[in-house]
């Protein structure tokens, strides 16, 4: 059986990915590395929810702790609009790949591939480049087909479901959209 390390951003996004891989007889090891998630209470809440979910479904979870607000802000401040592609994806997935190679995994993947809100094509390119650079297989699946199914299951299970991608800039974007929506509703 293929030994797969799956970068995992949160429990709700992991549901469909894990179920889908298990249906193929692939048992992924979950890997938490998300120094982009802010503020700390959000980071902790997502991490702890994933810990409980992994325990409930009997999935192995490896946690690499790094709450990285300072590093994150320093590395994205010059180009906030492209932060995901230029820093966030490469940082998190690069660490995932390094860990996978150092610990004898055959392949890696990520739950980021489930979200219709992520930059899917760019994410895929980054993973393909990392796979080539590190000599490891990128187990690509377009998990987006199961996004709503996974979110429904997360709701049923009462899992914490965040309202924004994770970084402080995505939270700001969420509020800007809400303000605009409220403004248009009052017209």
N, C-alpha and C positions, 0 to 999 in steps of 0.2 A: 504494500500500500504506500502511496505517495505521502511524504511528510510535508504538510503545508502550514506555513505561518501566515495568519490573516491579521493584518493591521486592522484594529477595531476602534472606531471612533466613539461608539456608544452602543448600549444594549438594543434600543429599538432598530437601529440600522443593521445590527448583526443578525437579527432574527431570520429574515428571508435568506441571507447569505449562508448562514450555518445550515438551515433546513435544506436549502438547495444542494449544497455540497454533500451533506449527509445522504441525500437521495442518490448521489453518485458514488456512495461508499467512500467518500473522502471525509476524514475527521480532522478539521482544521484546529490548530492550536491558536488561541486568540492572543493578540499582542497589543497591549495598551501603551501607546506612546503618543501623547497629544499635548505638547507644550504650547500649543496655540490657543487652548481653551481658557477663557477669562470671563469673569474674575475667578478667584480661587474657589469660592463656594460652588460655582458652576462646574469647575474642573473636578472637585471632590464629589459632587453629587453624581455626575456622569460616571466617574470611575467606580464609585461605590455601587451604583445601580448595575453596572456591568459585572462587578464581582458577584453580586447576588444572583444575577441571571445565569452567569457561567456555572455557579454552584448548582442552581436549580436544574440546569439541563445537562449537568455532568460534563462540562467542557473544560479543557485545560486553559488556564489564563495566565499569561506572563505580564507583569506590570513593570514597566520601566518608568519610574517616577521622575518627572522633570516639569515643574511648573515654571514656565519660562517667559513671563511677561516682559521683562527688560530686554532679553535677547530678541524676542519676537518683535517688539516695537522698534528696536534699533534696526532690525533687518528688513522691515517692511515700510518704514516711514518715508522713504524716498520715492516709493511707487505703490501707494496703498491700493490702487485699483487692480494691480496685477499681483498682489501679495500671495494669492493661492498658487499661481503658476511659478512665480519666481522664488518663493521661499517655503510656504506652508506645505505644499505637497512634497517637494523634494526633501525637506527636512524630516518630515514624519516617515515618509516611505524609504528614504535613504537609511534611516536608523533601523527600520524594519528589515530591509535587505541585509544590512551589515549583521544584524542579530541572526537572521536566517542562515547566512553563509557560515558565520562563526559557530553555529550550533547544529550544523549538519542537516538543515532542511533541504528538501528537493525543490520547493517552489514557494512562492508568496503570492498573496492577493490582498485586497483591501475592501472593507465595507463601504468605503467612499463611492464605490462603483454602483451602489444601490440608489443613491440619491439623485433625483431629477434636478436638484438645485446645485449640484457640483458641475464643474467644467469637465464633463466626461471624456471628451476626445483628448483634451490636454493631459488629463490625469492618466489616461491609457498610454500616451506617448512617453510621459515621464516614467511610468512603470516599465515600459519596453526598453527604454534607454538604461534604466538601472539594472534590469535583468541582463542586458548585454554587457554592461560595464563590470558587473560582479559575477557573471557566469552562472546565473541561476535562472530557473524557469519562472516566468510570470504567468500565473494561472489566471487568465482573463476570462471573466464572465460578465455579461451585461446584466447585472442583477436588477436594473431599473424596472424590469417587468414585474417584479415582486414587491416594489416599494410600498404600495398601498396595502397589500396583504400583510406585510411585516408591521406596518404602522397600526393596522387594525388589531393584530395579535398583541402588540405592545399595549394598546389601549385596554384590551380585554384582561391582560395580565397586570394592569395597573402600574406599568413601568413608567419611570420619569421620562417625559418626552419634552425635550428642549424646544425653545421657540426660535433659535437662531443657530447658525453653523457652529460657532464656537468662539471666534475671536471678537474682541471689542468692536472691531470695525463692522463685522457682520451684524452685531447687535444694533449698532447705530443705523445700519441700512434698514433693519427691520422696523425700527421706530420711525425712520423717515417715511417709509412706505405707509405705516399706520397713520401718521400725521397727514399725509397727502390724501389718503382714503377718507379720513375724518373730514378734511377740508372740502373734498368733493361731495361728500354726503350732505354737508350743510348748505350747499349751493342751491 
